[in-house]
Amino acid sequence: MPRRRDIQSVCVLGSGPITVGQGCEFDYAGCQAVKVLREEGIRTIVVNSNPATIMTDPEFADATYLEPLDAAGVEAVLRHERPDAILPTVGGQTALNLARELDGSGVLLELGIELIGARAEVIERAEDRERFREVARAAGVQVPDSRVVTALEQLRNVQLPVVVRPAFTLGGGGGGAAWTQRELRARVRDGIAASPIGQVLVEESLHGWDEFELELVRDARDNVVVVCSIENVDPMGVHTGDSVTVAPQLTLSDLAYQELRTAAIAIVRAVGVDCGGANVQFARQRTSGELRVIELNPRVSRSSALASKATGYPIAKVAARLAIGYTLDEIPNDLNTSVPASFEPALDYVVVKVPRFGFDVFPEAERELGTQMKSFGEVMGVGRTFAGALLKAVRGAEGGDGPWYGWRALPDHAHPFFHREVARVSQALERLPALAEIGAPELLTLKREGVSDHELGRAWHASERAVRARRAELEVLPIYRCIDTSAGELRSSSTTHYSSWGEQDEGVADTRRTVVIIGAGPNRIGQGIEYDYCCVRASLAFRALGFRTVMVNSTPATVSTDADTSDALYLEPLCPEEVLAICEREQPWGVCVQFGGQTPLKLAAALQDADVPLLGLDAASLDAFEDRARFAARMQRLGVRVPAWRLTSAGAACSAAREVGYPVILRPSWVLGGSAMRVCRDEEALLAAIEGMPGDIFVDRFLEGAVEYDVDALTDGSSVHVCGIMRHLEHAGIHSGDSTALLGAGAVAARDRARIVEAVRAIGTDAGIVGLFNTQLAIVGDELHVLEANPRASRTVPFAAKATGMPIIDLACALLAGAKLADLPLERWGEPTDMSIKAPVFSFDRLPGADRTLGPRMRSTGEVMASAATVDAALATVRRAVDGGRAGASDTGRSRGTVQSLQARQASL
């Protein structure tokens, strides 16, 4: 079946701001879909409210609308653009629900616009709990005993425990397990409120059963491919987004797996998914083999990103082509061009996904995991064994605070196979000979099982460098294999690598000048998708400049780990051992640590010690920014005012605070997203805040009532260009990531602008860096203070780029490649005449018990943007976009939530 020629334009619905339950995996899926549609000559129209994504860059689609994702906003775009079709299956539950609403209102029928990828009746059959239950039973697949409930009065005679699953929600939102009548009524009440159709499914609890997922694609000719099987290490009862998962499944016999596969295909056919991807989730009783289907998502799912990266099979790309009429046998396999997309992937390696939580940011939130998702991001590890992949993934999670950051701590009810795998590594570490006595075979076995040099060093009471030297002496070195769809049986063009040990290297030497870009790692509060945006733009920019680009990152959910973003991709933890080994293999012309947030900066010293060439900065210039004392001294030398401060021990903090004067802010070095920062208004609050703080503490005077500004700027080492000045609308003391920011003509008074530009230029010309830097300033009364500066891309770069039209990252890469500011056509981008507003979005509703008070520690999970000719119009639009993201923050004292702040500040602007 050739491509449909009646479809000349397609509207792709995005997923909106990043929230718990709907993350950057949908930005990845949407980007893949838009790429494919444009390759097919189809005009693409993107509607999304999120400025932090590549998907909303102006040149990515043919037309981009940064509009609220509500029915009114999308309808206005549809009436203006009149596309032939809408693709709603790559934008998560937000896009699917919008498509259903627009179809039900008659707008699509009136405008003659077709839903492709999933017809309205397919969405209804999959998402309406009652209809899905009927369809599954008709297909011969068992479902949990359940009843559909729309009112509390329908709960008579319900046998506990049960699980409450609201219809048409994402990430288990509004649902959960109920073990008592009181919990049952509370869960159902919340679930009915969360469901767009006021419906929940109250089903028997399968707590403790094994959980499996299958990612499938089906075409109009009834060709069905199971792209990937995924097994949850956590048994049923924990949301799959919060579970450690393994691909492919490892504990089922072939017969048991074929039962699962047959049931999944039957369900997909019965629901009617006939031109796209689907995710089917099952519960299986381990001893009896009883099977229950839990749900089907008739769209690209959260797990699709993992499945795509694990197998090299680009599900969203294939789904987009199926939606415009192709069949699987007509679509080429991206990696093995000798076979079509109907070829079912096979793996000879193991991929483990580990979630990353934010309980360190929300210590007061309920930590118990259940059916409502709580994690903020995820990381993947690839190895030849489960243990090897698990240990890689845990390292890639970069610490954090959650149940999975000790790799030995498997859930008690996890399958015995997983316990045996981990026990084998633990026993090997217990029998570890001395560093000087270990032989190559023993060390090779430990490395193959995923044990890092850092962990070996701890066991030997030796440095990581000493372990690395011993490995080199014994010639125990990593090799690199390729992500492949055919388990090495067919010739592959894969450029995606993972490290292994004691095997043949599959790499091919490339003599082109190479730039290595260190990614941002797993999405988290304080370091989110905006840094992935910067890394992707950097890779594309360096490729345009003639460089070969290499991306190093470990999260499956982002565009940076898409196979065609860079010339080569390494799915490895962002740790010194792995990054140094990659640089040794690649011998880069330069390494970029400016674009991935704080994570790459922490690697700078280790890279420099190994004589790896860093682009734009060195460890000394970096330390001059991060060391508060050195930074303050430099500001004093430049004649730039900073708030009064003291470096002190915890024991002397009270004395330092009295010298500085209350209120004070506690500010440790090397912070991410305001981690561990506190505003203290008296000694009692200070004593409570310093309890448990390690090391020395910076005590800064807190500038009460100040107006804060964020500035992104470029420097070539001798001159500076200011790209954008953003004024915060919230009170001073709220983290910049949680503040609403205004950028545009009139947002900053002329006199203040001149003083800000002067200070930023002084900092940039003295910084000893090239590329991007960010400065945060405050004006209180008539005094300008510099709060901090960061020698890297900031989280505001995507917003500033879209508000000004300036390709900030591309310009920074040109500077890193040797250009001067005078060589760049900066005159093209003057101050924008429109007003643009960036507002944060929170996920408090997913974290019961979380403190909603805003302060110097960042708490938002995403952001939205709106632009208009006036401040009033921009504020009104961004309020709608925030509401669409289901934001919420309490109006407590001096810390105010986004919506309340916008309303309160509108008149003053």
ZAMARGU-4260 file (C-alpha; in steps of 0.2 Angstrom, whole numbers, plus 5000, padded with zeros to 4 digits):
<rodrens>
0) 5000/5000/5000 | 5009/5016/4995 | 5008/5032/5005 | 4991/5041/5005 | 4991/5055/4993
5) 4976/5063/5000 | 4986/5068/5016 | 4996/5084/5012 | 4997/5092/5029 | 4996/5084/5047
10) 4994/5093/5063 | 5005/5084/5077 | 4999/5087/5094 | 5013/5088/5108 | 5011/5083/5126
15) 5014/5100/5134 | 5025/5103/5149 | 5035/5089/5158 | 5025/5082/5172 | 5026/5066/5183
20) 5018/5053/5172 | 5021/5062/5155 | 5039/5066/5152 | 5052/5070/5138 | 5049/5053/5130
25) 5034/5061/5121 | 5045/5075/5115 | 5056/5061/5108 | 5042/5053/5100 | 5034/5069/5092
30) 5051/5074/5085 | 5053/5057/5077 | 5036/5058/5069 | 5038/5076/5063 | 5055/5071/5055
35) 5046/5056/5045 | 5032/5067/5039 | 5043/5080/5032 | 5054/5067/5024 | 5038/5061/5015
40) 5034/5079/5009 | 5020/5082/5021 | 5017/5099/5028 | 5019/5098/5047 | 5010/5109/5060
45) 5015/5107/5078 | 5005/5113/5093 | 5013/5112/5110 | 5015/5124/5125 | 5033/5118/5130
50) 5047/5129/5126 | 5060/5117/5132 | 5059/5105/5118 | 5067/5103/5101 | 5049/5100/5094
55) 5044/5118/5096 | 5060/5125/5088 | 5054/5136/5074 | 5063/5127/5060 | 5059/5110/5066
60) 5041/5109/5059 | 5034/5119/5044 | 5023/5128/5057 | 5024/5129/5075 | 5011/5135/5088
65) 5017/5138/5106 | 4999/5137/5112 | 4989/5130/5127 | 4985/5112/5124 | 4966/5114/5127
70) 4952/5111/5115 | 4950/5130/5111 | 4968/5133/5107 | 4970/5118/5096 | 4953/5122/5087
75) 4960/5139/5083 | 4975/5132/5075 | 4965/5119/5065 | 4953/5133/5059 | 4968/5143/5053
80) 4979/5129/5046 | 4965/5117/5039 | 4977/5102/5040 | 4971/5086/5032 | 4974/5075/5047
85) 4979/5075/5066 | 4992/5063/5073 | 4987/5062/5091 | 4997/5046/5096 | 5014/5053/5099
90) 5009/5066/5112 | 5005/5055/5127 | 4988/5055/5136 | 4986/5074/5133 | 4986/5073/5114
95) 4975/5057/5115 | 4962/5066/5126 | 4962/5082/5115 | 4959/5072/5100 | 4945/5063/5108
100) 4937/5079/5114 | 4939/5088/5097 | 4931/5073/5088 | 4917/5072/5100 | 4913/5091/5099
105) 4911/5089/5080 | 4925/5101/5076 | 4935/5088/5066 | 4919/5083/5056 | 4915/5101/5052
110) 4933/5105/5046 | 4935/5089/5037 | 4950/5084/5047 | 4954/5065/5049 | 4962/5057/5065
115) 4976/5046/5059 | 4986/5034/5069 | 4971/5030/5080 | 4953/5032/5076 | 4941/5039/5089
120) 4932/5022/5091 | 4949/5014/5094 | 4954/5027/5108 | 4937/5024/5116 | 4938/5005/5116
125) 4956/5006/5124 | 4953/5020/5136 | 4935/5017/5142 | 4938/5004/5156 | 4921/4996/5153
130) 4923/4994/5134 | 4941/4988/5135 | 4935/4975/5148 | 4922/4969/5136 | 4933/4969/5121
135) 4947/4959/5130 | 4935/4946/5136 | 4928/4944/5118 | 4945/4941/5112 | 4947/4927/5124
140) 4959/4936/5136 | 4956/4936/5154 | 4955/4953/5164 | 4955/4956/5182 | 4938/4955/5191
145) 4932/4973/5191 | 4917/4985/5190 | 4916/5002/5182 | 4911/5015/5195 | 4905/5033/5192
150) 4899/5037/5210 | 4903/5032/5227 | 4886/5024/5229 | 4891/5010/5218 | 4904/5003/5230
155) 4893/4991/5239 | 4900/4973/5241 | 4917/4977/5234 | 4930/4964/5240 | 4946/4972/5246
160) 4960/4974/5242 | 4957/4983/5225 | 4966/4994/5213 | 4957/5010/5207 | 4961/5015/5189
165) 4953/5031/5182 | 4949/5032/5164 | 4959/5043/5152 | 4972/5048/5164 | 4991/5047/5162
170) 5004/5039/5174 | 4991/5031/5185 | 4985/5049/5190 | 4971/5049/5203 | 4972/5030/5206
175) 4980/5018/5218 | 4978/5003/5229 | 4965/5002/5242 | 4966/4990/5257 | 4952/4997/5268
180) 4935/5005/5265 | 4941/5022/5270 | 4955/5021/5257 | 4943/5014/5244 | 4931/5029/5245
185) 4946/5041/5245 | 4954/5033/5230 | 4937/5032/5220 | 4933/5050/5224 | 4950/5056/5218
190) 4949/5045/5203 | 4932/5051/5197 | 4938/5069/5199 | 4954/5065/5189 | 4945/5056/5175
195) 4939/5067/5160 | 4924/5056/5159 | 4921/5054/5178 | 4924/5035/5177 | 4936/5023/5187
200) 4938/5004/5186 | 4938/4996/5203 | 4947/4980/5200 | 4954/4965/5210 | 4972/4968/5217
205) 4985/4957/5208 | 4998/4963/5221 | 5013/4952/5219 | 5010/4945/5202 | 5024/4947/5189
210) 5021/4961/5177 | 5026/4962/5159 | 5024/4974/5144 | 5024/4971/5126 | 5027/4985/5113
215) 5019/4981/5096 | 5015/4989/5080 | 5001/4984/5068 | 4998/4989/5050 | 4982/4990/5039
220) 4986/4973/5032 | 4986/4965/5049 | 5005/4963/5050 | 5009/4963/5068 | 5027/4965/5075
225) 5031/4963/5094 | 5045/4975/5095 | 5051/4972/5112 | 5046/4962/5128 | 5049/4971/5144
230) 5048/4963/5162 | 5046/4973/5178 | 5058/4968/5192 | 5045/4975/5204 | 5030/4964/5205
235) 5012/4971/5202 | 5007/4985/5214 | 5021/4997/5208 | 5018/5008/5193 | 5028/5003/5178
240) 5036/5020/5177 | 5042/5018/5195 | 5048/5000/5192 | 5065/4994/5187 | 5062/4985/5170
245) 5072/4973/5159 | 5072/4971/5140 | 5070/4958/5134 | 5060/4948/5147 | 5072/4935/5156
250) 5061/4924/5167 | 5048/4916/5155 | 5050/4900/5146 | 5047/4901/5128 | 5030/4893/5129
255) 5025/4906/5143 | 5031/4920/5132 | 5022/4914/5117 | 5006/4914/5127 | 5009/4932/5131
260) 5013/4937/5113 | 4997/4928/5107 | 4986/4937/5120 | 4994/4954/5116 | 4991/4952/5097
265) 4973/4946/5100 | 4970/4962/5111 | 4978/4974/5098 | 4967/4966/5084 | 4951/4967/5095
270) 4953/4985/5100 | 4957/4989/5082 | 4974/4997/5082 | 4978/4995/5064 | 4990/5009/5059
275) 5002/5012/5073 | 5010/5007/5090 | 5002/5000/5105 | 5008/4995/5123 | 5000/4980/5132
280) 5002/4977/5150 | 5000/4960/5158 | 5000/4952/5175 | 5005/4934/5177 | 5004/4923/5192
285) 5022/4915/5194 | 5017/4898/5199 | 5000/4894/5191 | 5004/4904/5175 | 4987/4913/5175
290) 4987/4928/5164 | 4977/4945/5165 | 4978/4959/5153 | 4979/4976/5163 | 4977/4989/5150
295) 4982/4994/5132 | 4988/5011/5126 | 4983/5014/5108 | 4998/5026/5106 | 5017/5028/5108
300) 5019/5025/5126 | 5032/5029/5140 | 5040/5012/5137 | 5041/5015/5118 | 5056/5026/5121
305) 5065/5012/5131 | 5060/4999/5118 | 5066/5010/5103 | 5083/5013/5111 | 5084/4995/5117
310) 5081/4987/5100 | 5086/5001/5088 | 5068/4999/5081 | 5061/5017/5080 | 5043/5014/5085
315) 5037/5032/5083 | 5045/5034/5066 | 5037/5018/5060 | 5020/5022/5068 | 5020/5039/5059
320) 5023/5030/5042 | 5009/5018/5046 | 4998/5032/5050 | 5000/5039/5032 | 4996/5023/5023
325) 5012/5012/5022 | 5013/4994/5028 | 5027/4987/5038 | 5034/4977/5023 | 5036/4994/5014
330) 5046/5003/5028 | 5064/5000/5028 | 5073/4994/5044 | 5084/5009/5050 | 5099/4998/5055
335) 5097/4983/5043 | 5092/4989/5027 | 5091/4972/5019 | 5075/4968/5029 | 5059/4978/5031
340) 5051/4985/5047 | 5041/4969/5048 | 5057/4960/5054 | 5055/4957/5072 | 5070/4963/5083
345) 5080/4950/5092 | 5093/4955/5106 | 5109/4947/5112 | 5111/4959/5126 | 5101/4965/5141
350) 5094/4983/5144 | 5089/4988/5162 | 5079/5004/5165 | 5080/5012/5183 | 5069/5027/5188
355) 5075/5042/5196 | 5065/5050/5210 | 5064/5067/5218 | 5062/5062/5236 | 5078/5072/5240
360) 5068/5088/5234 | 5052/5083/5243 | 5058/5074/5259 | 5041/5076/5267 | 5032/5067/5252
365) 5025/5049/5254 | 5039/5037/5248 | 5029/5022/5247 | 5027/5017/5228 | 5011/5011/5221
370) 5000/5012/5206 | 5002/5031/5204 | 5019/5036/5196 | 5031/5047/5206 | 5047/5046/5197
375) 5054/5061/5187 | 5065/5052/5175 | 5074/5037/5170 | 5091/5030/5165 | 5096/5014/5155
380) 5111/5002/5157 | 5116/4990/5143 | 5126/4975/5146 | 5128/4957/5142 | 5120/4951/5159
385) 5106/4957/5170 | 5118/4962/5184 | 5130/4971/5172 | 5116/4981/5164 | 5108/4985/5182
390) 5124/4991/5189 | 5127/5002/5174 | 5109/5010/5176 | 5111/5013/5194 | 5127/5022/5191
395) 5119/5032/5178 | 5105/5038/5190 | 5118/5049/5198 | 5113/5046/5215 | 5096/5053/5220
400) 5085/5047/5234 | 5074/5032/5231 | 5072/5014/5233 | 5083/5008/5219 | 5100/5017/5222
405) 5108/5002/5231 | 5109/4989/5218 | 5108/4975/5231 | 5091/4980/5237 | 5080/4970/5226
410) 5062/4969/5231 | 5058/4953/5241 | 5045/4947/5229 | 5056/4950/5214 | 5059/4934/5203
415) 5073/4922/5211 | 5082/4924/5194 | 5086/4942/5198 | 5091/4939/5216 | 5103/4925/5210
420) 5111/4937/5197 | 5114/4951/5210 | 5120/4938/5223 | 5133/4932/5211 | 5141/4949/5210
425) 5140/4952/5229 | 5149/4936/5232 | 5162/4940/5219 | 5165/4956/5228 | 5166/4947/5245
430) 5180/4936/5238 | 5190/4950/5231 | 5209/4947/5231 | 5220/4962/5235 | 5223/4975/5221
435) 5241/4970/5218 | 5236/4951/5217 | 5221/4951/5206 | 5223/4943/5189 | 5216/4948/5172
440) 5203/4934/5172 | 5196/4938/5189 | 5196/4957/5185 | 5188/4954/5168 | 5174/4944/5176
445) 5170/4958/5188 | 5170/4971/5175 | 5158/4960/5164 | 5146/4960/5178 | 5146/4979/5179
450) 5157/4982/5194 | 5164/5000/5192 | 5182/5005/5195 | 5174/5017/5209 | 5166/5002/5218
455) 5182/4992/5216 | 5192/5006/5223 | 5180/5007/5238 | 5183/4988/5241 | 5202/4990/5240
460) 5203/5007/5249 | 5211/5013/5234 | 5208/5028/5222 | 5198/5025/5205 | 5214/5031/5196
465) 5224/5017/5204 | 5211/5004/5199 | 5211/5011/5181 | 5230/5009/5181 | 5229/4991/5187
470) 5217/4987/5173 | 5228/4995/5160 | 5243/4985/5167 | 5233/4969/5165 | 5226/4975/5148
475) 5208/4973/5155 | 5200/4987/5144 | 5182/4990/5138 | 5177/4986/5120 | 5161/4993/5112
480) 5147/4983/5103 | 5132/4990/5094 | 5114/4991/5097 | 5106/4980/5084 | 5089/4973/5079
485) 5095/4956/5073 | 5107/4950/5087 | 5122/4952/5076 | 5115/4940/5063 | 5113/4953/5049
490) 5124/4967/5043 | 5120/4983/5053 | 5123/5001/5050 | 5121/5005/5069 | 5131/5019/5077
495) 5124/5017/5094 | 5137/5008/5106 | 5138/5001/5123 | 5153/4995/5132 | 5157/4977/5136
500) 5172/4967/5141 | 5182/4952/5134 | 5174/4952/5117 | 5178/4959/5099 | 5176/4977/5097
505) 5163/4981/5083 | 5169/4999/5081 | 5175/5007/5065 | 5189/5020/5065 | 5184/5038/5059
510) 5197/5051/5056 | 5186/5066/5055 | 5188/5080/5067 | 5176/5074/5082 | 5167/5084/5095
515) 5161/5074/5110 | 5145/5081/5119 | 5142/5075/5136 | 5123/5074/5139 | 5113/5078/5154
520) 5108/5061/5161 | 5091/5057/5168 | 5078/5070/5169 | 5076/5077/5186 | 5070/5093/5195
525) 5084/5106/5192 | 5091/5097/5176 | 5077/5093/5164 | 5073/5092/5146 | 5080/5110/5142
530) 5097/5103/5144 | 5094/5089/5132 | 5088/5102/5120 | 5104/5111/5121 | 5114/5095/5118
535) 5104/5091/5103 | 5106/5108/5096 | 5124/5107/5099 | 5126/5091/5090 | 5116/5097/5075
540) 5126/5114/5075 | 5143/5105/5075 | 5138/5093/5061 | 5133/5109/5051 | 5151/5116/5054
545) 5159/5100/5047 | 5163/5090/5063 | 5159/5072/5067 | 5148/5073/5083 | 5148/5060/5097
550) 5134/5060/5110 | 5137/5052/5127 | 5121/5050/5137 | 5111/5037/5147 | 5093/5041/5147
555) 5081/5032/5134 | 5068/5046/5135 | 5076/5060/5125 | 5080/5066/5108 | 5099/5066/5112
560) 5099/5047/5112 | 5090/5046/5095 | 5101/5037/5083 | 5101/5050/5070 | 5105/5065/5081
565) 5123/5062/5081 | 5136/5053/5071 | 5139/5041/5085 | 5130/5038/5102 | 5136/5030/5117
570) 5123/5024/5130 | 5134/5024/5145 | 5133/5031/5162 | 5140/5049/5164 | 5154/5044/5176
575) 5173/5047/5174 | 5177/5029/5170 | 5165/5027/5155 | 5168/5045/5148 | 5187/5044/5149
580) 5186/5027/5140 | 5175/5034/5126 | 5187/5049/5124 | 5202/5037/5124 | 5193/5027/5110
585) 5187/5043/5100 | 5202/5054/5102 | 5191/5070/5100 | 5196/5087/5094 | 5186/5094/5109
590) 5174/5089/5122 | 5159/5100/5126 | 5153/5101/5145 | 5143/5117/5143 | 5127/5110/5137
595) 5121/5096/5149 | 5119/5106/5165 | 5129/5102/5181 | 5132/5084/5177 | 5145/5087/5163
600) 5154/5101/5173 | 5157/5088/5187 | 5167/5078/5174 | 5178/5093/5169 | 5192/5090/5181
605) 5194/5071/5178 | 5194/5075/5159 | 5207/5088/5160 | 5218/5077/5172 | 5218/5065/5158
610) 5223/5078/5145 | 5206/5077/5136 | 5204/5094/5127 | 5189/5104/5134 | 5180/5117/5123
615) 5177/5134/5130 | 5183/5132/5148 | 5195/5123/5159 | 5194/5116/5177 | 5202/5132/5184
620) 5190/5144/5176 | 5175/5133/5181 | 5181/5133/5199 | 5182/5152/5199 | 5163/5152/5196
625) 5158/5137/5207 | 5169/5142/5222 | 5159/5156/5231 | 5174/5164/5239 | 5184/5165/5223
630) 5168/5172/5214 | 5165/5185/5226 | 5183/5191/5227 | 5183/5192/5208 | 5166/5202/5208
635) 5174/5214/5220 | 5189/5216/5209 | 5178/5220/5194 | 5168/5233/5204 | 5152/5222/5204
640) 5142/5221/5220 | 5137/5204/5227 | 5126/5202/5243 | 5136/5201/5259 | 5142/5184/5263
645) 5153/5173/5274 | 5161/5156/5272 | 5159/5147/5288 | 5157/5130/5297 | 5141/5124/5304
650) 5146/5128/5321 | 5150/5146/5317 | 5135/5149/5306 | 5125/5159/5319 | 5139/5171/5322
655) 5141/5173/5303 | 5123/5176/5300 | 5123/5190/5314 | 5138/5198/5305 | 5129/5197/5288
660) 5112/5202/5295 | 5095/5192/5294 | 5087/5186/5283 | 5101/5175/5276 | 5102/5162/5263
665) 5112/5146/5265 | 5121/5142/5249 | 5133/5127/5247 | 5144/5126/5232 | 5141/5115/5217
670) 5122/5116/5219 | 5109/5109/5206 | 5092/5117/5206 | 5095/5125/5223 | 5099/5109/5231
675) 5101/5111/5250 | 5098/5130/5249 | 5087/5138/5263 | 5081/5155/5267 | 5082/5158/5286
680) 5074/5173/5294 | 5080/5170/5312 | 5092/5160/5322 | 5080/5146/5326 | 5077/5143/5307
685) 5095/5143/5304 | 5099/5130/5317 | 5086/5119/5309 | 5093/5122/5292 | 5111/5118/5295
690) 5107/5101/5304 | 5115/5088/5294 | 5123/5100/5282 | 5141/5093/5277 | 5156/5103/5276
695) 5158/5122/5275 | 5142/5133/5272 | 5140/5150/5263 | 5129/5162/5273 | 5123/5176/5261
700) 5113/5191/5265 | 5095/5188/5257 | 5089/5203/5247 | 5072/5206/5253 | 5060/5213/5240
705) 5072/5212/5226 | 5067/5211/5208 | 5077/5196/5200 | 5084/5194/5182 | 5091/5180/5172
710) 5103/5184/5158 | 5110/5172/5145 | 5125/5178/5136 | 5139/5173/5123 | 5157/5177/5125
715) 5172/5173/5113 | 5184/5176/5127 | 5186/5195/5124 | 5169/5202/5121 | 5151/5198/5126
720) 5134/5198/5118 | 5119/5198/5129 | 5106/5186/5121 | 5091/5190/5132 | 5087/5198/5149
725) 5072/5189/5158 | 5063/5198/5173 | 5056/5187/5186 | 5038/5190/5192 | 5039/5181/5208
730) 5046/5188/5224 | 5065/5187/5227 | 5069/5170/5235 | 5060/5159/5224 | 5071/5148/5213
735) 5073/5155/5195 | 5067/5138/5189 | 5051/5141/5199 | 5049/5159/5194 | 5038/5166/5180
740) 5050/5175/5168 | 5045/5190/5156 | 5056/5194/5141 | 5053/5207/5128 | 5053/5226/5125
745) 5048/5235/5141 | 5051/5221/5152 | 5066/5229/5159 | 5068/5248/5162 | 5081/5256/5151
750) 5092/5261/5165 | 5091/5244/5173 | 5095/5236/5156 | 5111/5246/5154 | 5117/5242/5171
755) 5114/5224/5169 | 5122/5223/5152 | 5137/5232/5159 | 5139/5220/5174 | 5137/5204/5163
760) 5150/5211/5150 | 5162/5214/5164 | 5159/5196/5171 | 5160/5188/5153 | 5176/5197/5148
765) 5185/5192/5164 | 5179/5174/5165 | 5192/5165/5154 | 5178/5155/5145 | 5171/5154/5128
770) 5153/5150/5123 | 5138/5152/5134 | 5136/5158/5152 | 5121/5163/5163 | 5121/5177/5176
775) 5107/5180/5189 | 5106/5197/5196 | 5094/5207/5208 | 5090/5225/5210 | 5084/5230/5227
780) 5081/5249/5229 | 5093/5257/5218 | 5107/5244/5220 | 5112/5230/5208 | 5119/5214/5215
785) 5125/5199/5205 | 5119/5183/5214 | 5128/5170/5204 | 5135/5166/5187 | 5136/5149/5178
790) 5149/5145/5164 | 5136/5134/5154 | 5120/5134/5146 | 5106/5137/5158 | 5088/5131/5158
795) 5082/5147/5151 | 5091/5145/5134 | 5077/5137/5125 | 5064/5150/5131 | 5076/5164/5127
800) 5080/5157/5109 | 5062/5155/5105 | 5057/5172/5112 | 5071/5181/5102 | 5072/5170/5087
805) 5091/5169/5090 | 5099/5151/5088 | 5109/5153/5104 | 5116/5136/5105 | 5122/5137/5086
810) 5130/5153/5089 | 5139/5146/5105 | 5145/5131/5095 | 5152/5143/5082 | 5162/5152/5095
815) 5168/5135/5102 | 5174/5130/5085 | 5185/5146/5084 | 5174/5160/5077 | 5173/5178/5085
820) 5157/5187/5090 | 5162/5200/5076 | 5161/5186/5064 | 5143/5182/5068 | 5127/5190/5061
825) 5121/5196/5078 | 5112/5211/5070 | 5099/5199/5064 | 5091/5197/5081 | 5086/5213/5090
830) 5075/5215/5105 | 5059/5207/5102 | 5043/5218/5101 | 5032/5204/5107 | 5031/5199/5125
835) 5035/5181/5130 | 5032/5173/5146 | 5039/5157/5153 | 5029/5150/5168 | 5033/5134/5178
840) 5022/5119/5180 | 5022/5108/5196 | 5017/5090/5199 | 5012/5091/5217 | 4996/5081/5214
845) 5007/5066/5211 | 5017/5068/5227 | 5005/5066/5242 | 5012/5075/5257 | 5024/5086/5247
850) 5027/5104/5254 | 5020/5116/5241 | 5029/5131/5248 | 5041/5139/5235 | 5058/5145/5239
855) 5076/5144/5234 | 5075/5125/5230 | 5068/5121/5213 | 5052/5111/5213 | 5044/5113/5196
860) 5045/5099/5184 | 5041/5108/5168 | 5037/5124/5160 | 5025/5133/5147 | 5027/5148/5136
865) 5016/5161/5128 | 5020/5176/5117 | 5008/5190/5112 | 5009/5209/5108 | 5005/5214/5125
870) 5009/5208/5143 | 4990/5206/5147 | 4987/5194/5132 | 5003/5184/5135 | 4998/5182/5154
875) 4981/5176/5149 | 4988/5163/5137 | 5001/5157/5148 | 4988/5155/5162 | 4978/5143/5151
880) 4994/5133/5147 | 4998/5132/5165 | 4980/5126/5169 | 4982/5113/5155 | 4998/5107/5164
885) 4988/5104/5180 | 5000/5115/5190 | 4997/5119/5208 | 5007/5128/5221 | 5001/5135/5238
890) 5000/5153/5242 | 5009/5153/5258 | 5017/5168/5265 | 5030/5175/5254 | 5031/5160/5242
895) 5017/5161/5229 | 5012/5149/5216 | 5013/5153/5197 | 4994/5156/5194 | 4992/5167/5209
900) 5008/5177/5205 | 5003/5180/5187 | 4986/5187/5193 | 4994/5198/5207 | 5007/5205/5196
905) 4997/5208/5180 | 4992/5225/5185 | 5009/5231/5191 | 5016/5227/5174
</rodrens>
